[in-house]
């Protein structure tokens, strides 16, 4: 699933290509999107809200999309050949210069994004509010809480594992067993990682490296399914010791 940094980069690219342009063609295979006429409307803004992407058109119309596991937005010059088959197309927004194509987009609707917590990639990210929301889930494991978009928007499975590694926190520790300073460190590292990734490449220390040596201490990276969706979590047992092992 694309994380907040990927959606941020996608929104930035779409905004650069489309903002201020007038829609000359709108095509979709999703019947519920056909009810709103977009041709002739100016595209005012494209923005990321956590893992959600919002395209704003004049007249107060907002198109909200969410990529989940397989969705993606591509941008092409008019007449340029698509890099994905037409069968994967879900919607097309065309201007005089560019064509934005949503491939395999599972969520697309004319309304704003659902309520989310403080957005880690927002310029006005509220760390204190994020901490408050994290602490509301005291009985839950910290790795699962980081994935809750109503707690803090933008973190997915990759940066969940990476932020906890950089914070020296075992991913299966319950929130109530972590003090404020440790939780603040986790939040700060999540913010740094997403922002660094949104602006360029950043090396992964543990994610998808199960069985390989830790780049910090050499211990074998461990991994196992966690949470209601059985998402894989990666961690270093030595760098992220269990609380009761201290």
N, C-alpha and C positions, 0 to 999 in steps of 0.2 A: 504494500500500500504506500503510495507517495506520502512523504511526511511534509511538515510545514515548510521546510527549506525548498523542497522541489516545487511545491505549489507557489511559493513566493517567487521563485525564478520564472515559473510559467506565467504568472500574473504580470511580472515586470516585462517580459517579452511581448505578451499580448497587448499590454498598455502602450508600449512603444510603437507597435505596429498599427493599432486600431484607434487609440484615443483621438478624438477630434474628427474622425472620419464618419461618413454617412453610409449606412447599410444599403447596398445595392441589390443584395440577394440574401434570402434566408431560406434554408432548406432543412427539414428534419424528418426523421422517421418516427418521432415520438408524438403521437396525436395530441397529447395535452399541451404541447408547445405551439400548436398551430393556431390556438385561439388568440394570440397576441400578435398583431402586425408589427414587424420590425423594419421592413423596407421603408427607407426615407427617414428613419430616426438616426440621430447622431449618437455615436458611442462616446460617452462622457468619461468613463473611468473603468479600469480593470484592477481589482485588488484581491489579495489573499487575506482570508480571515481564518487563521489556523490552517486546517486542511481543506477549507472550502474556498472556492474561487467565485468571485462575484463580478459580473459584467453589468455596468450601469449604463442605461440608455436614457436619452432625453425623454421627458414626460414622466419621470419617476419609475420607469420600468427597470427591474433588476432580474437578471438571469443568474440563478445560483446553481453551480455544478459541484459535484463531489466525485472524485476519481475512484474511490475504494481500491480494489486490487488491480484492475486492468485498464482503467480509463486513462486517456491522455488527450491533451490539446496539441495540435500541430499548427504552425503558421507557414503559409506558402505565398509566393508571388502569384498574381492572377495568371492562370494558364500553366503554372508549374505542375509537374506530375506528382501525385500524392505518393508517400512512402508506405502507405497502408492500403489494403484493399477496400474498395467502396463498400463492401458488405459490412465492414467495421464502422462505417460512418453513422453517427447518431444525429449530428447537427452541423450545419455550415453557416458561417457568418462571413459575407463577402463585402468588401469595399472596392473602390476603384483601384487600389494598389495591392491589397492583401486579402487572403482567404484564410480564415481560422476554421479548422475542422476538429470537432470533438469525436474521437474514436472510442467506441466501447464505453462511453460515459454512462454509468448506471443511474446517477441521480442528476436530473436537470429539471428545474422548475422556476417559474416566474415569481420568486419571492426571495427575501433576504435569507442569509445563512441562519441556521438555528443558533440559539444562545450558546456562547462558549465562554470559557474562562479567559483570564488575561493572556493575550497573544504574545508569545515569546519574541516574535519578529516585529512587533509593533514598536514604534518610537516611544510610545508612552506606556510601555509595559509596566504593570504595577506588581512589583515583587512581593510587597506586603500582602496584597490581596491573594496572590498565588499561594503564599505560605499559609494564609488563613484557610483557604480552600483545601489544601493538602491535608492540614491537620484535622479537618472534618471527617477524614476517612482513617481514623486511628487504628481500627481493627484490621485494615487491609494491608497487604504487602506493598511496599513502596513502588516496586516496578509496575504493578497493576494500576496504582493510583496515577503514575506519570502518564499513562495512556488515556486517562479520562479527559476528554476535550472540554468538559464543563469545569474541570479543575484548572487546567492550564492548556492553552491551545498550541498545537504545533508538533508535539513530541509523538513519534511513532516507535516502532519496535527497534529500529537501529539506534536512535539517539537515546532511547530509554536505557539500553545496555551500556552505551558509551558514557553517558552522563554519570551513571552509577559507578562505573569503573573509575572514572577520573575523580570521583568523590570518595572512593574507598569504601563504598557501602554495599553490603550484601543485598542482592535484589529481592530476597525473600524475607527481609526484615520488616516487621510491622511498623507502620508509621508512628504509633504511640511509643515505640522503643527508640526513636531517634529524637535527639534534642533539636531545638530551633536552629542552632548554629550549623548542624549537619544538614538539616533540610534546606536551609538557605544556601549552603554550598552546592547541594544537588540542583537547586533551581538555577543558581548562577552558572553552573557548568552546562546545564541544558540550554540556557540562553546563549552562551558563548559558542557552543557547538553548532546550534542551528544557524546562528548569524554567520559563523565562519563558513559553513557549508553553503549558505545562500549566496555567498560572494566568492566562491571558489572551492577547490577540492580540499578535503581534509582526510587524513589517514584514519582508518578505523583500527582501534586497538584490540577489541575483542569480538565484535559482531561478525558472525559467519566464520569464525576462526576456531570452532570447536575442535579440541584435540591437538591444536598447535601450541607452541610455547608462547607464554605471555611475553610481550615485547618489553616489559619492564623488569620482570623477575625470573622468567624462564619456566614458571610453573605451567602445566597443561591447562589450557582454557577449557572450562566445563560449559555445558549447555543442557537445558531441558525445557520441556513445555511448561508454561505457566499461565495461570488465569483462565477465565471462562472460555476464551477462544483458543486456548492451547498455543499461544504464540511462543516461539522459541526465545529464551533468554540466555545470554552469554555472559560469563563472568570469570574472573580469576580467583580461585579459592584463597590464594595467599594475599593478594592485594585487596581483596574484599572479604575479610574474615567474618564469620558468623558472630553475632553479638555475644553468644554464650561461650565463644572460644577465646574471648579477650581475657 
